[in-house]
Amino acid sequence: MFLSPVSWIMTAARPTYVVARGARFAFLAILSLAFCIGSPEKGAAQQVTALMQSIAEAASQSKDVSEYYRATGYKPIFVDNSGRARSRRQALLRALQAAPDHGIAPYDTALLQANMRAIKSDRDLGRTEVAMAQLFLDYARDMQTGQLVPSRIDAGIVRQVPYRDGVALLDSFAKSSPAAYLKKLTPTSPEYTRLLKEKLALEKTLGAGGWGPKVAGQKLEPGQSNANVIALRNRLIAMGYMRRSATTVYDESVQKAVQLFQSRHGLSVDGVAGAGTLKEINVEPLNRLTSIYVALERERWTNISRGKRHVLVNITDFTAKIIDDGNVTFETRSVVGANDSSRRTPEFSDVMEHLVINPTWHVPRSIAVKEYLPMMKKNPGAAGHLRLVDSRGRTVSRESIDFNAYTAKTFPFNIKQPPSRRNALGLVKFIFPNKYNIYLHDTPAKSLFGRESRAFSHGCIRLNDPFDFAYALLAKQSNDPVGLFQTRLKTGVESVVPLETQVPVHLIYRTAVTLPKGGMEYRRDVYGRDAKIWSALESKGVQLRSVGG
């Protein structure tokens, strides 16, 4: 027996109020109309036939929805008069209402009232059934894997999002407890859970008026006492970096609070509130909240298991970490790609298969023709540490080459640098094969690791402590990882060491990262990618909000 208009009115969940999503308006209008339709005066068999035909027609617009209903004989799961269908409707509507709590664009039902009486047949009910199924799939995708397609936001976000099969989602939903199933769609990573907590905390801060006045001046340091120091003290207290205090002097308590702030924002920890530190201190909570919204969306893009052991490189943080069972067991500073279109480090995940000790640097074609060929045209002896190799693998003497005869397209040689301490890759590289030719490696240019911002490479990730990184990886397969590594290193010959257990590598870009014991770390948007994501989320209808204000 299928749903009568009275049943719709009596069993409907409380209405939601949110902002529209383009094509969803049409469905939501149909959905609301179902609350007031009249019961068709037909026999039960005719009702079933008309409903089935309507479902088949409406479902043809979506491959997944059509396949699901075809497999189930066009049996409705939302609009019949059963208790389970009622539970599905109510659970879905409640989930839609709670979507903004996750930084997801709200689903608008405000327009639904205009045509409340439009549904007058089983054909209209069938269209409503399919529309609800499609809305469920839209919600499931938004919650599980994000509202945006990463590659459409920025060319450097090449991450493969783990989209779920729509037919399987509908089938599982129909067979499960609706509320429990919808709850399970939410990412379960500890980071996602903590981001939601911090999101609410910042929304409450906004509701209470924020962190107070900004701090004026260009530089404040220990020993000073003036109005700007008092403003600095007050803002640090409001942000939770120091306890309440009546001090009017830049004393030890203020200095320690500044140092804590600096460490959590990727700044040089010197305890002096210089221009860079004051700029970050004066960032408003609304801006920090946008970073958290973006981080939630990014976390949905990576809603998969990262692996019990994995390597995590946060591009904005300039660090590389080894994570074991959720705990950081090794960490080192990194240098990432410079901020220009051809050198930014891309975001993706892959699997580390081996390391190469005493590596040869096979100069990428783009670097060879854009950087070295112009140098050799001016001076054939330039970059003399590099070898030119022809298509048959033979080293070619520079004396026989007229470099000015070639263009970037016609240059016929490969350029290589043999193993040595001067090698651009240093003495070891870590390979997770990928089409972007990105890997982790050593470098002879050690001075860059002392910089606060470390975006200087051609895209690969340079490590400050590559040997120790290698030892940590090899410790899982050798009782003497140091000896294994050093023995190969001392030969001076290129040597490949396979990892017996391959390690997932995740290159991420997070400007907002939670701390396991509470609180946040923030980083600067070095490539401007998060700004693009936030703009796209706003276009989708995502709205910042305050709580209690």
Phi, psi and omega in degrees: 000134186259166192294128175269163180299323179297319180298320178300315183294318186282335187249359183294140175290165181298143184294153176257165178218117184200187186258147191287162178233066173054254186296341182290340180305315184301315179295313185296328175297315178299317182302313183292327182297330182297343179292340188231017183288159177268150181285123180297139181269076181223167174287159184300319182296320179294323177301313182299314182298312180298319180294315180299317180297319180295318178299315180300316181294312182293323183290341183297345181282347182228124182302311183294314181295317180298316180296320180296309184291328176297320181291335182257011180070028178059036178277128181286149176240353180247325193251011172276178189264019183277160177296325181293320177296319178299318179296322179295316179299312183296317181295319180294315180296322178294320179296319178298320181295327183272354184306318180298339177297339180258009182076022178262141180302132183293154179260116190275126172247012186293330182279357189290338188288335189299322185242042186303331185258015186286330182279118184226009183211168176294334176297320177294322177297320179298318178295324178295318178304310182293322180296322177294320179298318179293322178296321176301314181295321177299314180296315181300317180292315179303316185283318185280319190227013172096160182271342185247155172265111189308315185294341178277348181271315184205137183296340180276351178266089186257019182296138174270112182280134184278073182294142180269157179286124184295322180297316180295323178297312179297319181296316180294319179299317181295333184261358187246169170293119190303309183297317180295320181294315179297324179295325182289346178291338180292134176307140186254006182294145176304326180296317181297316180298316180290326177298319178298320179296315180291327176301313180295320179298318179290325177297323175292322177299316178297319179297332180270001176108002176090205185257011178089186184299150175289163182264124180276168176101167181256335182201130174233141183213164184309140179099339181285155177212108179197183183296327180292325177295319178296319178296321177297313178304311183297321181288322177295322176295314181297327181275354177089018181266349174208157179287164178303138183206150177256008183299142176249005183246146174285078185265192184298324181294320177292318180299316179295323178294320178296318179297318178296316177300314181298317181295329181272001179234017175068028181257160175297128186271085180242357178076005178254130180272078178279189185300317181295318180292316180296325178299317180287323178297327183274359174296133184279155180302331178298320179291321177295326180294322177298324178297322179290319176301316179295319179298322177298317178296317178297323179294326177292328177295331183250036184281063177219167175289129180279347182108142180303317171243130176206163176258131181237119177245113174265111186302318183287340184266347181056043177225157171231132184230150167255126182248126176239119179052040176086356182248141177285116180254348175204142179213140177216156175290154178224161169245132182244182184298143178293157184276069167219163193301331184262359187234352182295139178289127179283164178253122176193175176235144177206194184232125178285125184254327183198169171239153180241119179265140186056059185285150166273138176267112174270101188298123178304146182305319182299320179288320182301315186270336181272330185248310188277323179300314177301324178295318183286336174294323179282324183212103183304338181270001182298149180051052184296347179283353182261144177258144174260131185234132180276182185295343179261008176084011182267138176288133185250136178288137179292334182298336183267004187247131170262095185298331181289350179278353186244151172249177179300330181278330187259353181302118191266002188252151167267150179243132182226153174238120182295163178301136175182170178292340178273353182304139183299336178268001183071220186249002178200144173225155186240120193252125168235092192310128181205156184287354181267356180058043179253137176206174175261145181200166173285173176202145174281347182272076187283338187296334184294338182288347177275354181282153177288313176255132189231057176253091187224345189279181175274006179133326177288167184255117178269142183249139178287326183234065186294325180295311180298325176298316178296316180301318181296321178291317184284344181298339179283346184230004181215140174284344180224071183297326179294314180297317179301313182294310185295327178297316178292320183299318186292341179290335184073002182257141178302131185219129179263129178243107179291148172270122182298323172244111183293149189242123175299142177237130181237115174263109184245171181219096184235121175267351177227118182228134181279159172257137184306327182263013179108150181096175186229155165243139180236146177229162180282150182278077193298328180255359182074014183289320181294327177298321177294319181296316180297320178299318179292322177295318177299320179296330177286342182111006178292135183231133171289152180212162175244158181239127175085003181270000000 
